[in-house]
Structure formats: structure tokens, C-alpha cells
């Protein structure tokens, strides 16, 4: 065959059809992309023709070398799948999606706010997971807790109190006064009294109060205190967890789990018995049997419905419901106030028992008054003064540390006190000697019955309470007479008037009220004031003072005598203090301002709650009723040259975890040393040659002041040396349980004496005690005072009348009484005036300011009982040694 008739070779692509498609439709699916021949796009060979491939396989390999495959080659040229002219017969694949997330948040594929809004699936899932977690935790907690054993509850430990030298004083407060009895031995009235008052659905509920739990948890979450169990079951569980009483959420949840388990698996009668056998009823009694013995001295099975309702009230807090009172914890917890609260609570419980069908109306009608309870102090270890000392220390801790009353009940503390054992015994002996030798209640029942003494001794340099005398016996006489009595202090208040006059000065009578407050004249002890009896008291500006009825105030002196040179009867303030002249110091108080006198007393350490109204002139002569502890502490401020230290009774407390409390001194500058030392110098005159001569200590410098109230219902001597300040009070107070009004009685004829003054038995006790307490200590002198102030009212009198010479009146009793300076016979009945008795001793319808002058110690209007509503933070009347007492 000739050469020109031979068939030409086929182009790559597979035959004629492929060649035609390649020529006519280069964008077709099977068309090879440009440049796949190996030559530049559009390049031609020698004859202007494309160089053909040798076959399909070679074309594929070429395409792979130049573009990675048909589709990728097309895409590499900027075309979509199928070529540059469109999709062609096939489609390209989408990009593969990312791995799916378990929690789609923030949400993929969403923009803006939608991206951050969780889907309902997510919310539902999280909620189910949360509930599941709670169920799991609750299940684990429920499985881990165990049902408490009542026999192991109330395992309190002893609190050990130590004297100041570190020797043991007494171990108390942790004895386990508890005896478990069976359910059948508990009167049904006792069970239903508790149910009616605390948890009326007890017999049918699950044992847990969800609302109460939520409330407690919410309160804790806010940082508040945890709350007690709302049901009897929860309260029983709380009592049973004495090993862990921490105020934490974890402990509260543990209590909840235990309560749920107890409610679900323990019979109701066993829960009730467990609660009543483990609860604290006060008086150291855990459980109903111990409580029945502590209050009624009988077995619990013998309790009547009224006694059951009474004990149910004790579960609310015996400190505020025990008729014996607990003023060492809170001054508001007086026997009278507690009795009122207990009776009201008892009657309310009985009414609810009738209302809920647990007691008949006929039976309920038999119990309308409080049942008679016995002596709360049966512990012989707390007899004598020890019980008062323990109460004082406990109350100080409760009010000045993080240790609570419940903590002290559980015990385990070692408490180091400030009390000096030797001084405590010496003070008690001094009181007993005077009492035994002079007070004869059987011989003189109308005058010597109900006589009481109180005393306290404070270290001026620290404020530490070294000794107290609280009464005859803490197991028989429950009120601590060193801490609060309600007895007014009389003229022992006058040093605060003098301190105010030397600190702020008297107001200028020629200026208006606002200017007079700023422009004052510091008063010198040599300033002159009138000692006239029935002196008309003036305002600082010269206007006569009048009460709300428009009556003028006529200030009397003890004995109804004027002192000083007529016609003005001027007498300097030193002499007026020496003879305890009322009129001079009442007028001085008005010139200075009773608000400043009050400030001076507060600065010295007297508590505000024990101060009488400063709206009456008699405020300056002791109508207030501070405690012996506070009076000793206030005079200690003068002894310390103006530095005031709060009285305190505990130095350190430790337990198994180490030191949990330690007293830190915080002295304050109450007065300048110039003021304080001048007050001391004036008070030295009182002891050296005034109403306080019975308190002289040979070889020692002594400063002090006598005080007697109008009506002769109380008498005081408060004095000090540089090392020790002591206050002694004497009064007659009928505080028999049957007499809830606690009447202060007159002391005319008491102890065989015509009238009791601060210069008599109180000064004698002070002398006998201080002579022993300071034995072995070197004698120290008071600082020499710097001159102070100006002599005001120094107009000389026309003539001079000498002051009567003191005469010694021997005591008719075996025990000698102190020397007394008598200006005149005792005042007539008309001179004995009560508080704010405006007409007493006023022939012109004026007011009698009370008598408290004369050489016998001074008299102030008769005392009135403190209302006991104040709150204290320290000892004694809130003095700093007694936690609860409001009066200082």
C-alpha cells in the first residue's frame, strides 16, 4: 500500500470521538486541561500542529504530573468542577466538616448574641446533670452518717478556774449532770408540752422541715449564724452532735443528713425520749431527769402538767427563764424579769396543750402560777465567794471574747483569773468580823434584818479585779453584791464633780449658753462655794433652778446645818469635800454643767447604764447606783494619775487547741495627771482629817470618800492607795423571794447605831481589809499635785465661823466603830426625803435636794432599785468583771 494511503495515529483521549470532543468542546469533562501536553499552551510543532499523546494512560499520567487529576487540574486553572464553562456532567465535593463538640458553647455557626445564648438542649442537659449530682452527693452523705446514740451525748468536760497565781480555784461547769430514763418514765404532759410549743406535727412529720433548712442554708450563705433545728428531730440531732458544734455549712448539712436518716428509721417515741434526755435545761442539768431534780428535787415521772410546762420553757434558754435569775450573764436576766418570762411562757404552753387536745381545760385551770423551785446552787464547790467569782469570770468571757455560754457549758477550758486568793479571803473576813460583831438580826429584827454588804478591790495600774465580796454565800444569796445592787452611792460621787470642774471649768454667767460652753474658767480646789443649808440652787447664769412644776430646788445638808461663815457661808471646795457639804457641790455641778459631771463619771469608768438622770441638781451628790467594782475602778483612775483601765477578771483562757483568749490592756487617758492628782490630794484631806478618818492606814497615804444616802438606806466608803483601790457598800434590801419589789429599807438604829454613815461600818471594813491586803508591800506616796485653776467666788465673808470640832462617838457594840464628826443630831423625819421629793424640807414649797453634808459622810436621796435593763460588756454592772451586769 502506498505511503499516502496509510491511516494516521489516534490522538490521546481515546479515538476519534474523543478527538472531536477535544476540538469542538474543550470544556467538556474529559477534555484535557490546557498545558497537559507538556508544551506551552498554544505552542505548535513544526507544522503548527499539537503534539499528540501516545494513549490514554500516558495522558492520565501527564495530567497527574501537571495538575493532580482532572478535577484538581480544572480547579487549579480557576474553574469549578467540570471545567471553566460550568459544572458539566459532574459535581465537585464540599469541604469536609470539623469534628463535633460535646458541648456546643459558644454555639458554632451562630453570630452575634445567638452565639452566646445556650440551646435548650444544653440547658436541659446541665439541669439534669446538676440534679443528678445533688442526688449522688445526698446519697453518699446519707450513707456515710450514722444514727446518734443518746447515751454518748452531753459528754461535757470540766472548766478549771485558776487563781491569779496559777493555783487551781475550782473545776466546774462540765460535770455530766444527766441520767437517761425510758420513754415510759417521761410524763405524757412533758412530751405534749414540748410538742405543743415547738413542733405540733412531730407525730406525723418526716422529722425535717424543708423551709427551715432552706432558711438556715440561706442565712449561712449570707454569712449569718446557723440556725437551730426547726423540728424536735433536728433539735435532738443537734444535741447529739456535741462533738462538732462548729458554725459551718458542712456541719449543717451533716446535721440535715442525720435528721433525715433518723426521721426515716427511728420510731417517734425513741426520738422524743432521746431529745428530752439530751436537752439542756439550765443549772447544769442535761436531760429531763436531771432537770426535774435540779428544779423540783423529784423524779421526772412525778412531774405535774404545770411543772412540765415550766421545764419546756427552760428549753428556750434557762438564763432568761430560770426564776433564780442569771444577771452574771445578762443584767436583764433578773429574778423578777425571768419569773415574768417563765410564767408567760408556761401559761402559753398550757393554753396550746388545751388547744391541740393534749390537756383538758379542767386540768389546765389548776396551774395558773409558777411552781416553786429550789435553790439553783447545790454544788458545794461553788459555796462562799467562789460561786460569785466563777460567775464573774464566766460573764466577762461571754461579753468580751468569742467564747459563748454554750461553749462554757460543754467545758474543756482552763481559765486564769485575776483573783488573789489571799485578798478574797481577807475581804470576806473583814466583812464577816464587822457583821458578826455588830449586826444582830435576831436581837434587832426591825433594824438589823436584811443587812447586806458588797465590796470590790481593783489594781489601779491594770484594772485587774483582785478581790470581791458578793454576799454571805453564793449557794444561798444569788445576787452578786459586788456587781450590782441598785444601791445609790451618795457623796462618793462628788469627786467626779470636782474632776469636771478642773477639767472643763465653770461656765461664764455673763455669756449666752453657746458662748458659755466655750468660755470657761478652770476651777481651783480653793474656790469658794456656799455651804448654806437649804440653799437655793441656781443655774450657771444666776437664775434659780426650777423643776418641771416650777418649784425651786432647796439643797439640804446632812443634819440640816449650814457650814461656813455667815452670811454667805462660803467654804472652799477642799473643805466642802472634807465635810461632805452637799450644797457646795450641788451648786458647783450646776455651774460646770451636769452634762460635764456625767462625762467625768463616764471617763473615770462608771457605766452609763448605772447613771441616774442628769436633769436634776441632785445628780452631783450620788443618785446613781454604780456597782462596787465600778466605783473601785473609777477611783483607781485617780490613783493612776488619770489613766483609766477597764476592770477585768480573766487574763487567759486555753483549751486543747491552745490559747483561745488573752486579755489585752487598753488604757485610756480619762483625765490629765494635773486634774487626777489634785482630786487625789483633796480626797487625802477627807481621810486625814475629815469624814474618812476611820480609814487611815498608819505609814501610808490614803485617799477616799464617804457616802450616805437620804433615808439612810445605803452607805459607802471608797478609797485607795497607789497600789490598790477598794469600794465597800452597805445597805438593807429585802430581796426575799416572796417580795419581788426588792425594797430598800432604812438603817436608822442598825447595828445599834443611831444612823449608818459611810464613816462607820463601811470605812471600818475598808480599813481592816486594806491593812491586811497591803501587808508586805512598800508604802508609796501619791504624786505631788501641780497647782490648777483659778479661785472663783473669792469674795471674803464679813466674819468667820469656825467649823465644829469633830467629836468621837464610841460604838455601843463590841466592835469599835470609826470616829464620826457630827455637826448636829440626826435629821428629823421631815429632813428624810425621797428621790425628787420637791416639797421635802421646803417651807416655801421648794424642793429638797436631799441631805449629804456634815462630817458624818453625807446623805443623798434614798436609793431606788436599778431597772436592770442595761447591757454590760465587762465585770460588775457591766464593769468589766461581770459580763452581764448593766450597772457599774
Secondary structure, DSSP 8 states (H G I E B T S, - for coil): --GGGS-----TTTHHHHHHHHHH-TTSTTS--TTTTSS-TT---TTS-----S-HHHHHHHHHHHHSSHHHHHHHTT--TT-TTS-TTS-----------SS--S-TT--GGGGTS--HHHHHHHHHHHHHHHHHHHHHHHHH-----GGGS-----EEEE-TTS-EEEEES---B-----GGGS-HHHHHHHHHHH-TTTTTS-S--HHHHHHHHHHHHTT------SSHHHHHHHHHTTT-----HHHHHHHHHHHHHHHHHS-HHHHHHHHHHH-B-STTBBSHHHHHHHHHSS-GGG--HHHHHHHHHHTTTGGGT-TT--TTT-TT--HHHHHHHHHHHHHHHHHHHHHTTSS-HHHHTT--S------S---GGGTTTHHHHHHHHHHHHHHHSS--HHHHHH---EEEE---HHHHHHHHHHHHHHHHHH--TTT-HHHHTTEEEEEEEE-TTT-BEEEEE--S-TTT--S-TTT------GGGGHHHHHHHHHHT-EE-TTS-HHHHHHSEE-B-TT-EEEB-TTEE-B-TTS-B-B-TTS-BEEEE-GGG--BSBTTTTEEEHHHHHHTT-HHHHHHHHHHH-HHHHHHHHHHHT--GGG---TTSGGGGG--S---HHHHHHHHHHHHTTTEE---BSEEEEEETTEEEEE-----EE-S-HHHHHHHHHHHHHHHHHSTTGGG--TTS--EEEEEEBTTS-EEEEEEE-SS-EEEEEEEEEE--TT-TT-EEE--TTGGG-SS--IIIIIHHHHHHHHHHHTTTS-----------SB--S----SS------------SSSS-------SSS---GGG---TT-TTTT-TTS-EEEEE--TTTT--BS-----------SSSSTTSSSSSS----
